[in-house]
Amino acid sequence: MPLSLGVLLLGYARANDEALAIDTIFNYYVYVWSLVFASLLITLFTYVGFALLLIPGIYLSVAYSFTLPLIIDKKFGIWGAMEVSRHAVIHSWWTIAGINGTLFVIVALSAIPMCVGLIWTIPLLMIAQGVMYRKIFGWRRFMILLPRMKNQRCYLQIPMIL
């Protein structure tokens, strides 16, 4: 999991016009337990959403799509990253779902001719995810109020995608 997230974050670095270094793929093994528990929690919530009805499962799978990169990039805890991802995606859910759906169709079609097209579409997928992450968490900002402890509040700046 940290290795695949490292490759995904290479796509994010490419989307931000940063220098790419292959050795950065291996820098995220210190987060292995946070990533495993976050993935299990996201999977559990998404499966419960799919079991209740199809719509909540689709909503949650899109809403929590930026949780793992937030754990590594912004150093959030598991629940904080899930909440930040959900709050940020809520404002442009249809756009993100449409882009993810289009990317899924492109990757699925490129796998048909003996998976040769995946050489181009997998990097396209990762860079497109990086561009969405940069636009959501790196440009125009608005404030989201997140609960931290019992009586404390944490204000976090999250940009809009539009």
DRENDO-1510 file (C-alpha; in Angstrom, 1 decimal, always signed):
<recs>
REC; n; res; u; v; w
REC; 1; MET; +0.0; +0.0; +0.0 .
REC; 2; PRO; +2.7; +2.6; +0.8 .
REC; 3; LEU; +4.4; +1.7; -2.5 .
REC; 4; SER; +1.3; +2.3; -4.6 .
REC; 5; LEU; +0.6; +5.5; -2.7 .
REC; 6; GLY; +4.2; +6.6; -3.4 .
REC; 7; VAL; +3.6; +6.1; -7.1 .
REC; 8; LEU; +0.3; +8.0; -6.8 .
REC; 9; LEU; +2.2; +10.9; -5.0 .
REC; 10; LEU; +4.7; +10.9; -7.9 .
REC; 11; GLY; +1.7; +11.7; -10.1 .
REC; 12; TYR; +0.8; +14.5; -7.7 .
REC; 13; ALA; +4.4; +15.8; -7.9 .
REC; 14; ARG; +4.2; +15.8; -11.7 .
REC; 15; ALA; +0.9; +17.6; -11.6 .
REC; 16; ASN; +2.6; +20.3; -9.4 .
REC; 17; ASP; +5.6; +20.6; -11.8 .
REC; 18; GLU; +8.0; +19.4; -9.1 .
REC; 19; ALA; +11.1; +17.4; -9.7 .
REC; 20; LEU; +10.5; +13.7; -9.7 .
REC; 21; ALA; +12.7; +11.3; -7.8 .
REC; 22; ILE; +12.1; +7.6; -7.9 .
REC; 23; ASP; +13.4; +7.1; -4.4 .
REC; 24; THR; +10.6; +9.1; -2.9 .
REC; 25; ILE; +8.3; +6.1; -3.7 .
REC; 26; PHE; +9.8; +4.4; -0.6 .
REC; 27; ASN; +9.5; +7.3; +1.8 .
REC; 28; TYR; +6.0; +6.4; +3.0 .
REC; 29; TYR; +6.5; +3.1; +4.8 .
REC; 30; VAL; +6.5; +4.9; +8.2 .
REC; 31; TYR; +2.7; +5.5; +7.6 .
REC; 32; VAL; +1.9; +1.9; +6.8 .
REC; 33; TRP; -0.3; +1.3; +9.9 .
REC; 34; SER; -2.2; +4.5; +9.4 .
REC; 35; LEU; -2.8; +3.7; +5.8 .
REC; 36; VAL; -3.9; +0.1; +6.5 .
REC; 37; PHE; -6.4; +1.2; +9.2 .
REC; 38; ALA; -7.6; +4.1; +7.1 .
REC; 39; SER; -8.1; +1.8; +4.1 .
REC; 40; LEU; -10.0; -0.8; +6.3 .
REC; 41; LEU; -12.2; +2.0; +7.7 .
REC; 42; ILE; -13.0; +3.4; +4.3 .
REC; 43; THR; -13.7; +0.0; +2.9 .
REC; 44; LEU; -16.0; -0.8; +5.8 .
REC; 45; PHE; -17.9; +2.4; +5.4 .
REC; 46; THR; -18.2; +2.0; +1.7 .
REC; 47; TYR; -19.4; -1.6; +1.9 .
REC; 48; VAL; -21.9; -0.7; +4.5 .
REC; 49; GLY; -23.1; +2.1; +2.1 .
REC; 50; PHE; -23.3; -0.4; -0.8 .
REC; 51; ALA; -25.2; -2.8; +1.5 .
REC; 52; LEU; -27.8; -0.2; +2.5 .
REC; 53; LEU; -28.3; +1.0; -1.0 .
REC; 54; LEU; -26.1; +1.6; -4.0 .
REC; 55; ILE; -26.1; +5.5; -3.8 .
REC; 56; PRO; -24.5; +5.8; -0.3 .
REC; 57; GLY; -21.7; +3.5; -1.3 .
REC; 58; ILE; -21.0; +5.5; -4.4 .
REC; 59; TYR; -21.1; +8.7; -2.5 .
REC; 60; LEU; -18.7; +7.5; +0.2 .
REC; 61; SER; -16.3; +6.0; -2.2 .
REC; 62; VAL; -16.0; +9.4; -4.0 .
REC; 63; ALA; -16.1; +11.4; -0.7 .
REC; 64; TYR; -13.2; +9.4; +0.9 .
REC; 65; SER; -11.1; +9.3; -2.3 .
REC; 66; PHE; -8.4; +11.8; -1.0 .
REC; 67; THR; -8.1; +10.3; +2.5 .
REC; 68; LEU; -4.9; +8.4; +2.0 .
REC; 69; PRO; -3.0; +11.3; +0.4 .
REC; 70; LEU; -4.1; +13.6; +3.1 .
REC; 71; ILE; -2.7; +11.3; +5.8 .
REC; 72; ILE; +0.7; +11.5; +4.1 .
REC; 73; ASP; +0.7; +15.1; +2.7 .
REC; 74; LYS; -1.0; +17.0; +5.4 .
REC; 75; LYS; -0.1; +14.7; +8.3 .
REC; 76; PHE; -3.7; +14.2; +9.4 .
REC; 77; GLY; -4.9; +11.3; +11.6 .
REC; 78; ILE; -7.2; +8.7; +10.1 .
REC; 79; TRP; -10.5; +10.2; +11.1 .
REC; 80; GLY; -9.4; +13.8; +10.4 .
REC; 81; ALA; -8.3; +12.9; +6.9 .
REC; 82; MET; -11.6; +11.2; +6.2 .
REC; 83; GLU; -13.6; +14.2; +7.4 .
REC; 84; VAL; -11.4; +16.7; +5.5 .
REC; 85; SER; -11.7; +14.6; +2.3 .
REC; 86; ARG; -15.5; +14.3; +2.7 .
REC; 87; HIS; -16.0; +18.0; +3.5 .
REC; 88; ALA; -13.8; +19.1; +0.6 .
REC; 89; VAL; -15.4; +16.7; -1.9 .
REC; 90; ILE; -18.9; +17.6; -1.0 .
REC; 91; HIS; -18.7; +21.0; -2.7 .
REC; 92; SER; -17.8; +19.5; -6.1 .
REC; 93; TRP; -18.9; +15.9; -5.7 .
REC; 94; TRP; -20.5; +15.6; -9.2 .
REC; 95; THR; -17.4; +17.0; -10.9 .
REC; 96; ILE; -15.0; +14.6; -9.1 .
REC; 97; ALA; -17.4; +11.6; -9.6 .
REC; 98; GLY; -17.6; +12.5; -13.3 .
REC; 99; ILE; -13.8; +12.8; -13.7 .
REC; 100; ASN; -13.3; +9.5; -11.8 .
REC; 101; GLY; -15.9; +7.8; -13.9 .
REC; 102; THR; -14.4; +9.0; -17.1 .
REC; 103; LEU; -10.9; +7.9; -16.0 .
REC; 104; PHE; -12.3; +4.5; -15.1 .
REC; 105; VAL; -13.8; +4.1; -18.5 .
REC; 106; ILE; -10.6; +5.2; -20.2 .
REC; 107; VAL; -8.5; +2.8; -18.1 .
REC; 108; ALA; -11.0; -0.1; -18.7 .
REC; 109; LEU; -11.0; +0.5; -22.5 .
REC; 110; SER; -7.2; +0.7; -22.6 .
REC; 111; ALA; -6.9; -2.7; -20.9 .
REC; 112; ILE; -8.9; -4.4; -23.6 .
REC; 113; PRO; -6.0; -4.7; -26.2 .
REC; 114; MET; -3.9; -7.0; -24.0 .
REC; 115; CYS; -3.3; -4.2; -21.5 .
REC; 116; VAL; -0.8; -2.3; -23.7 .
REC; 117; GLY; -2.8; +0.9; -23.4 .
REC; 118; LEU; -2.3; +0.9; -19.6 .
REC; 119; ILE; +1.3; +2.1; -20.2 .
REC; 120; TRP; -0.3; +5.5; -21.0 .
REC; 121; THR; -3.5; +5.6; -19.1 .
REC; 122; ILE; -2.2; +4.6; -15.6 .
REC; 123; PRO; +0.1; +7.7; -15.6 .
REC; 124; LEU; -2.8; +9.8; -17.0 .
REC; 125; LEU; -5.0; +8.5; -14.1 .
REC; 126; MET; -2.3; +9.4; -11.5 .
REC; 127; ILE; -1.6; +12.9; -12.9 .
REC; 128; ALA; -5.3; +13.6; -13.2 .
REC; 129; GLN; -5.8; +12.6; -9.5 .
REC; 130; GLY; -2.8; +14.9; -8.7 .
REC; 131; VAL; -4.4; +17.8; -10.5 .
REC; 132; MET; -7.7; +17.3; -8.7 .
REC; 133; TYR; -5.9; +17.1; -5.3 .
REC; 134; ARG; -3.9; +20.3; -6.1 .
REC; 135; LYS; -7.0; +22.1; -7.1 .
REC; 136; ILE; -9.0; +21.0; -4.1 .
REC; 137; PHE; -6.3; +21.4; -1.4 .
REC; 138; GLY; -4.0; +24.0; -2.9 .
REC; 139; TRP; -5.8; +27.0; -4.5 .
REC; 140; ARG; -8.8; +29.1; -3.5 .
REC; 141; ARG; -9.5; +28.6; +0.2 .
REC; 142; PHE; -12.5; +28.5; +2.5 .
REC; 143; MET; -12.8; +27.6; +6.1 .
REC; 144; ILE; -14.1; +24.3; +7.4 .
REC; 145; LEU; -14.9; +23.8; +11.1 .
REC; 146; LEU; -13.8; +20.4; +12.3 .
REC; 147; PRO; -14.2; +19.1; +15.8 .
REC; 148; ARG; -10.9; +18.2; +17.5 .
REC; 149; MET; -11.6; +17.4; +21.1 .
REC; 150; LYS; -14.6; +17.8; +23.3 .
REC; 151; ASN; -14.7; +21.6; +23.5 .
REC; 152; GLN; -12.0; +22.6; +21.1 .
REC; 153; ARG; -12.5; +23.5; +17.4 .
REC; 154; CYS; -10.0; +23.3; +14.6 .
REC; 155; TYR; -10.3; +25.6; +11.7 .
REC; 156; LEU; -8.9; +24.2; +8.5 .
REC; 157; GLN; -8.5; +25.9; +5.1 .
REC; 158; ILE; -9.7; +23.9; +2.2 .
REC; 159; PRO; -9.9; +25.3; -1.3 .
REC; 160; MET; -12.8; +24.9; -3.7 .
REC; 161; ILE; -12.2; +23.1; -7.0 .
REC; 162; LEU; -14.2; +25.6; -9.1 .
</recs>
